[in-house]
Amino acid sequence: MKLEMRTQMRMELRMKLAPHMIQSMEILQLPILALQERIEQELNSNPVLEMVEPESPDAADSVPDQPQDDTDEKDLVLSTDNNKAEDFERLENLGEGFRDYMDEAGPFRRRVSSDEPDRKLEALKNTAAPPQSLHEHLTEQWRLVDAEEPVKIAGNMVIDYIDSRGYLSVRLEQLYNKDRGDFTIDDLNHALELVQKLEPTGVGARDLKECLLIQMAQSAEDMSFESRLIAEHMDDLLENHLPGIAKKMNCSIETVNRAVERMSKLDTSPGLQIGRDQNHPITPDVIVESSETSDEYSVRLPDSNLPYLKVSDYYARMAKDTQVNEKTRKFLQGNLRSAQWIMDAIEQRKSTLLRVTRAVVKFQRDFFEKGQQHLHPLPMSKVADEVGVHLATVSRAVSGKYVQCSRGILPLRKFFSGGREDANGRTRSWEAIRAKLQEIIDAEDKSKPLSDDQIRIKLEQAGIENLARRTVAKYRKLMNIPAARFRKKY
């Protein structure tokens, strides 16, 4: 085999994205809260980018008149006599002094009054402390428990194996090692009994049955009947066999129903009460409002949530000044380009989001007027053709975005779904079919709940034909609706 080196030239066509195009796509995909954070990062990292703050209308009236005694601030009025040397000397000194002033003063910064509160300090004060974990909460309580040292050691090990829901995730025998001499299996059992008395009530249980029994035992109310119901008939209760339970316990079904209603107030995951993830508020990216004067809908952006950006005039002049160091000018020019890119990307995001939402309102007008059951199938390609952009642009524009309308705050992606035609030739989206299914189940007789096949027949009567029973069952499971035998009320 002969090896050799050659020089070869060829022409090829490649598509490469410029950095500002990549940045524009990233900005378009960001929700409004993430965009606010991104803008804050740019303001901290780019010195030429400034935030324009709204000015008070009374600011101009509150500024006192400037004294007119200083000769440097007098109006330039040329005298009428023949000797104009003094006036031209003032004009020449004004140009030289301006450059010295700009070099020494640096960029303009708004003076902060001593009475004005520090917004960053106020934000730090109002920031919530990090939530305490369940392990930390139980450990703090365990330190105060009065027990012997072997039991204390065993209790710490038990707490280490309690999961986020509050259950002991391993068998108690697995925590005991014969080679260890610091505690025994009896110490483990005693420690578990003490841990199960800690807050939140029900923590340390090994299964659902024990969790409910712990909560009922520590309840201030008399729940002896409920405790017997759980201890002896847990499996029948989970299968909703209430008549059989009533017969075995020699009581009425109404008594069992009242017991089930009282037990429904118990917590099946007590550990989630501590350190539960907080739900962050949803901020709408676009607002759809109905017009009071016409039947049209207006689409606008909540721009008050975003700061207004501008390029610093001082640094822009410095970047063009030939007397400034070349390295400094290149640094400023690069930051000026970066600032202009992100400002253009934000404006393009606003324009694209408005156009996409207007197209959605146009195609889903029945939804805004009549409700969810009138949601039409809408592929993203149809909106892309209407707006005149690529399909991927529409996908990025609706990703993680929310729209506020008279129907509430809804994800923008909700309006894009497939569907099918009904018996009348009208197209229905899958979301509309699910809404109709929910309406049928809500209106059913709970003493005789509808089966999946009966729900399918009801949907056919509503005009949604050729829907298989397994499709109804799939939608019911996706909507977290139990089967008919679990929905039955005795």
VENJO-V96159 format. One line per field, one symbol per residue. phi: phi as a letter, one per 20 degrees, with the letter a starting at -180 (. if undefined). psi: psi as a letter, one per 40 degrees, with the letter a starting at -180 (. if undefined). burial: # if it has 24 or more other ideal C-beta (glycine too) atoms within 12 Angstrom, else .. A space follows every 10 residues. Layout:
phi: ???
psi: ???
burial: ???
This chain:
phi: .edbdcdcdb dbdcdcefgf ffffffffef ffffffffff ffffedfeec deefeffeff fefffffdef ffdffecffe ffedffffff ffffffffff fffefmffcf feffefffff fffffeffff feffffffff fffefebfff ffffffffff deefeoefec ffffeecffe debdffffff ffffffefef fofnfebfff fffffffeff eecfffffff fdcfffffem efffffffel beffffffff ffffefeecf fffdmfffef fedfebcdce ffebeedddb dfffedfedb effffffffe ffeegfffff ffffffffff ffffffffff ffffffffff ffedffffed pffdfefbff ffffffencf fffffffefm ecddbfeoec fffffdaeab eefeneecff ffffffffff ffefeffcfe ffffffffff feoeeldfff ffffffffel dffffeefde
psi: hhhihihhhi hihihhhidd ddddddddeh iddddddddd dddddhdehi hhihihdedd dehihiiedh deeiihhhie iegedddddd dddddddddd dddddaihhh hhidehihdd dddddehiih ihiddddddd dddehhiidd dddddddddd ehadeeihei idddehhdeh eeiidddddd dddddeeiii heieieiddd dddddddeie ihfddddddd ddfdddddef gdddddddef iidddddddd dddeeihegd dedhfhhihi ihhidihhii ideieihihi igeeehihii hhddddddde heeihddddd dddddddddd dddddddddd dddddddddd dddfdddddd adefhihhid dddddddfii dddddddehe iihhaeeahi hdedehiaai iadeehhhid dddddddddd ddeihedgii iddddddddd deegifhidd ddddddddef hiiddeehh.
burial: .......... .......... ..###.#### ##.###.##. .##..##### .......... .......... .......... .......... .......... .......... .......... .......... ...##.###. ##..#..... #########. ###.####.. .#..##.... ..#...#### ########## ######.### ########.. ..#.###### ..#...#..# .#..##..#. .....##.## .##..###.# #..#...... ..######.. ......#.#. ##...##.#. ##.###.##. .......... .#..###### ###.##.### ########## ####..##.. .#######.# ..##..#.#. ..######## #####.#..# #######.## .#....#### ########.# #.......## .#..##.##. .#.#..#... .#..##.... #..#......
